[in-house]
Amino acid sequence: MTRRVAVWWVKRDARLADNACLAEAERLDLDVLPLFCFEPSLLTADDTSAMHVHAQWQAVGGLRAGLRKLGADIVVAHGEAIEKLAKLHAVVPFTHLFAHEEIGNGITFRRDQAVAAWCREQGVEYHEFPQSSVRRGGVNRDRLQRMWRSRIADVVPLPVIAVRQSEDLRRLAAASAFPKLPAFAPNLLWQPVNETDARTTLVDFLGRRGRWYRGGISSPNTAFTAGSRLSVHLAWGTISARQVWHAVRDRLAELDPADPTSPRWKQSLEAFVSRLHWRDHFTQRLESEPELEFRSIHPKYRDVPYENDERLHAAWRDGRTGYPLVDAVMRCLAATGFVNFRMRAMVTSFACHVLHLDWRLIHPHLARVFRDYDPGIHLNQLQMQAGVVGWNAIRVYNPTKQLADWDAEGRFVKRWVPELKGVPAEQIVRGEPLPDYPLPVVPFAERAKWMTDALYAIRKSAEAKAATAGVYFKHGSRRKETTFRPRRPKRPAPPPTPSLFDGDGSD
Ligand SMILES: Cc1cc2nc3c(=O)[nH]c(=O)nc-3n(C[C@H](O)[C@H](O)[C@H](O)COP(=O)(O)OP(=O)(O)OC[C@H]3O[C@@H](n4cnc5c(N)ncnc54)[C@H](O)[C@@H]3O)c2cc1C
C-alpha cells in the first residue's frame, strides 16, 4: 500500500531538532518530503541581500547533510512556493503540508495566505506550527506572559527523530541539485548559519563567553564575543527560541553558589533571557499589524518632516559621513553583517535625527547588511530608534560621545576606517577635523535639536496624546519580562500611559 506523504515546507526553520513538522508527520504515521524554495519574489526584494541568500543556502545545505545522515533528503527548488508545490503535487500527491509559522515581510505574509488558499483548493491538509510565543493574528497583550509559558517555558524542546521517507521520495529529493542563483561572493567574515554551528555557538556562549554578556555587549570591541551571537540562528531558524531558553534555564540551575563567578553568570544570563522576550514582543507587533512595515505604528508620526537628501543617504550608507564611529559601523556591517545593538541604534538614530532620513528610506539598506535580518525585530527597532513609536524616550546617540565611551582607544574605528590608522586615538575621540578624512556632512547638535523639537511637538499635541493610549494598549509591553518563574499578575495590566516602561532592548 502506498503511504501517505506530508511535505515539510522549509522556510526559516532549517533544523532537525525541535521540529514540530517532523513530529506531526511521525504522529500521523506519514512519510515526509522536505521542500525548500529559493523564491524569486524574495530573492529580488529590496530587503534581501546576498548575505541572506548565502545564510539560507548554508542553512539548507546543513539540513540536507543532516537529513542524509538519517537516510532522507530534501527537494531544493528555484521558483515561487505555490508553483513548486503544485508541480510537486502533480508527481507526489501529498495529503498534508506542514510548515512553521513565519512572521516576515509583506511578501511572505501574502505568499503564506496564497499557499493556505491553494491547499484548501487542492484538499491538502495544511498546518502551521508556532515556533515562538507570538500569536497569529494578534493577541491581547495581557496574555503574552501566558503565551510564553505555554509555548516556550512549559514545553520541552523536541529531540531529533527519525525521518520516515520512502526510497522513491529520497531518490526524487536527491536528484534536486542546489539551483544556480545570481552570483554572490561569500565572505569569510560572515557568521556561519547551520544547525551544527547554532548548537556550538549556544554551548560556547553558555559555557564560556556568556559570563561577560552583561557589560560586554555595549562596546563594538567586545560584543562580537560577549554577545550570544545567536541572532543569525534564531533569525533563520537553525535553532529555536525554545531550545535556547531551556538550555539557559538548565545552565542557571547548575550554577554553583560556592563559585565566585556564579553571580556574574546569573546576571548575564538573566539579561540575555530578557532579550529573548523582547524578540517575541516586537515580532508580535508585526504579526498584529503587518502594515507597520510601511507606516509608523503611531498614526500621528506618519508625516515627520524628513528631508531624505539622497547625498546624505549615500554618505551614511557608504560610511562617509565624517563621523568616524558612524562610518566604522556602516563599513563593518557591510563587511561582516553584524554589529551590536548599541551601534545599530546609533546609526539609525544618526540617520533619522541628524541626517533627517525617513526610517523607511534607510530600512532596506540596513536590512540587507544585517545577516540576522528579522523583520519583526528590525522594523520595530527602526521605528523606536527613529522616535516615532510615541511613548518611548526619544534617544539621540551622539557618535562622538559613543566613541569616547565605547572605543576610546580607537581600535574599532581604526579597523574599519583605515584612513585613520595613523591618527592618535585622542585626536579622533575629540571630534576635531582630521587629516585625510571628510569633515562632518552636517553639524550634529543643531540638526539633532531640530528633529527632536519636531518629534516633541507631535508628542505634545492633543491628537497624538489621545492616539497614544490606543496604540499602547494594542502594542505596549505590560511589564518587564525577565523572570524564569513567571508569577501571575495579581491585577490586570495598568491603564496605558505614555510613561510606562517599554523595553527596547537598550543595554
Ligand atoms: C535598528 C535595529 C535593528 C535591529 N535589527 C535586528 C534584526 O534584524 N535581527 C535581529 O536579530 N536583531 C536585530 N536588532 C536587535 C539586536 O541588535 C540584535 O539582536 C543583537 O545585536 C544580535 O546580537 P546577539 O545575537 O549577540 O544578541 P544577544 O544580545 O545575545 O540577544 C539574544 C537574542 O535576543 C534577540 N534580541 C537581542 N536584542 C534584542 C532587541 N533589542 N530587541 C529584540 N530582540 C532582541 C535576538 O534574537 C538575539 O539574537 C536590531 C536592533 C536595532 C537597534
PDBQT file of the ligand as one rigid body, heavy atoms in Angstrom, charges set to zero:
ROOT
HETATM    1  C1  LIG A 601      17.840  49.370  14.349  1.00  0.00    +0.000 C 
HETATM    2  C2  LIG A 601      17.976  47.955  14.865  1.00  0.00    +0.000 A 
HETATM    3  C3  LIG A 601      17.681  46.893  14.052  1.00  0.00    +0.000 A 
HETATM    4  C4  LIG A 601      17.803  45.579  14.510  1.00  0.00    +0.000 A 
HETATM    5  N1  LIG A 601      17.516  44.561  13.648  1.00  0.00    +0.000 NA
HETATM    6  C5  LIG A 601      17.650  43.289  14.056  1.00  0.00    +0.000 A 
HETATM    7  C6  LIG A 601      17.387  42.220  13.170  1.00  0.00    +0.000 A 
HETATM    8  O1  LIG A 601      17.037  42.407  12.000  1.00  0.00    +0.000 OA
HETATM    9  N2  LIG A 601      17.536  40.939  13.640  1.00  0.00    +0.000 N 
HETATM   10  C7  LIG A 601      17.920  40.693  14.923  1.00  0.00    +0.000 A 
HETATM   11  O2  LIG A 601      18.053  39.529  15.309  1.00  0.00    +0.000 OA
HETATM   12  N3  LIG A 601      18.149  41.710  15.793  1.00  0.00    +0.000 NA
HETATM   13  C8  LIG A 601      18.042  42.991  15.405  1.00  0.00    +0.000 A 
HETATM   14  N4  LIG A 601      18.293  44.007  16.291  1.00  0.00    +0.000 N 
HETATM   15  C9  LIG A 601      18.472  43.693  17.728  1.00  0.00    +0.000 C 
HETATM   16  C10 LIG A 601      19.903  43.433  18.225  1.00  0.00    +0.000 C 
HETATM   17  O3  LIG A 601      20.749  44.467  17.853  1.00  0.00    +0.000 OA
HETATM   18  C11 LIG A 601      20.476  42.098  17.759  1.00  0.00    +0.000 C 
HETATM   19  O4  LIG A 601      19.550  41.067  18.001  1.00  0.00    +0.000 OA
HETATM   20  C12 LIG A 601      21.730  41.738  18.534  1.00  0.00    +0.000 C 
HETATM   21  O5  LIG A 601      22.686  42.754  18.387  1.00  0.00    +0.000 OA
HETATM   22  C13 LIG A 601      22.275  40.410  17.994  1.00  0.00    +0.000 C 
HETATM   23  O6  LIG A 601      23.395  40.006  18.703  1.00  0.00    +0.000 OA
HETATM   24  P1  LIG A 601      23.390  38.655  19.565  1.00  0.00    +0.000 P 
HETATM   25  O7  LIG A 601      22.893  37.516  18.774  1.00  0.00    +0.000 OA
HETATM   26  O8  LIG A 601      24.726  38.546  20.218  1.00  0.00    +0.000 OA
HETATM   27  O9  LIG A 601      22.228  39.003  20.572  1.00  0.00    +0.000 OA
HETATM   28  P2  LIG A 601      22.040  38.850  22.131  1.00  0.00    +0.000 P 
HETATM   29  O10 LIG A 601      22.273  40.162  22.770  1.00  0.00    +0.000 OA
HETATM   30  O11 LIG A 601      22.790  37.702  22.644  1.00  0.00    +0.000 OA
HETATM   31  O12 LIG A 601      20.479  38.574  22.242  1.00  0.00    +0.000 OA
HETATM   32  C14 LIG A 601      19.891  37.282  22.064  1.00  0.00    +0.000 C 
HETATM   33  C15 LIG A 601      18.785  37.335  21.074  1.00  0.00    +0.000 C 
HETATM   34  O13 LIG A 601      17.724  38.141  21.542  1.00  0.00    +0.000 OA
HETATM   35  C16 LIG A 601      17.162  38.891  20.475  1.00  0.00    +0.000 C 
HETATM   36  N5  LIG A 601      17.402  40.316  20.741  1.00  0.00    +0.000 N 
HETATM   37  C17 LIG A 601      18.534  40.886  21.189  1.00  0.00    +0.000 A 
HETATM   38  N6  LIG A 601      18.369  42.197  21.345  1.00  0.00    +0.000 NA
HETATM   39  C18 LIG A 601      17.110  42.459  21.002  1.00  0.00    +0.000 A 
HETATM   40  C19 LIG A 601      16.347  43.644  20.970  1.00  0.00    +0.000 A 
HETATM   41  N7  LIG A 601      16.836  44.796  21.325  1.00  0.00    +0.000 N 
HETATM   42  N8  LIG A 601      15.069  43.568  20.544  1.00  0.00    +0.000 NA
HETATM   43  C20 LIG A 601      14.535  42.387  20.185  1.00  0.00    +0.000 A 
HETATM   44  N9  LIG A 601      15.216  41.230  20.207  1.00  0.00    +0.000 NA
HETATM   45  C21 LIG A 601      16.478  41.264  20.611  1.00  0.00    +0.000 A 
HETATM   46  C22 LIG A 601      17.863  38.433  19.214  1.00  0.00    +0.000 C 
HETATM   47  O14 LIG A 601      17.125  37.383  18.634  1.00  0.00    +0.000 OA
HETATM   48  C23 LIG A 601      19.188  37.954  19.757  1.00  0.00    +0.000 C 
HETATM   49  O15 LIG A 601      19.841  37.011  18.977  1.00  0.00    +0.000 OA
HETATM   50  C24 LIG A 601      18.200  45.343  15.849  1.00  0.00    +0.000 A 
HETATM   51  C25 LIG A 601      18.495  46.422  16.678  1.00  0.00    +0.000 A 
HETATM   52  C26 LIG A 601      18.395  47.717  16.195  1.00  0.00    +0.000 A 
HETATM   53  C27 LIG A 601      18.728  48.859  17.100  1.00  0.00    +0.000 C 
ENDROOT
TORSDOF 0
